[in-house]
Amino acid sequence: MILKLGMLLIILGTVIIFGSDILFKRGKITTLQSLLKIKLIGLGLTIAATLLMIFGK
């Protein structure tokens, strides 16, 4: 169960990280500061997912 949650969080974090680039190019995200905040949220999700999968065995 925890492994599946970790996989889901990794996928979600990856979509957030790479999706924010697309939104920035389209003009939906206007400043670099907000882009950085969104990328940090995605990075935090992937790190949390990695820790869940490592220690959740």
Steps between C-alpha positions, in 0.01 A plus 500: 500500500776743593696403190202583277456833677867576440468417131196724470681787672802463270278517194313800640823681591645437154187636333517810719869558427477462123148639467605827660747557216220470246280738699788748527556497125127555437495795740278345767785534750633854474796533735806288556436510874164328463655248258765422760238452773305257283815306410596479867159352581552239229850426626370464855240251382758289320734502800215403734398222260854370484524490879163326523611231258837450669378484859155359431619149421 
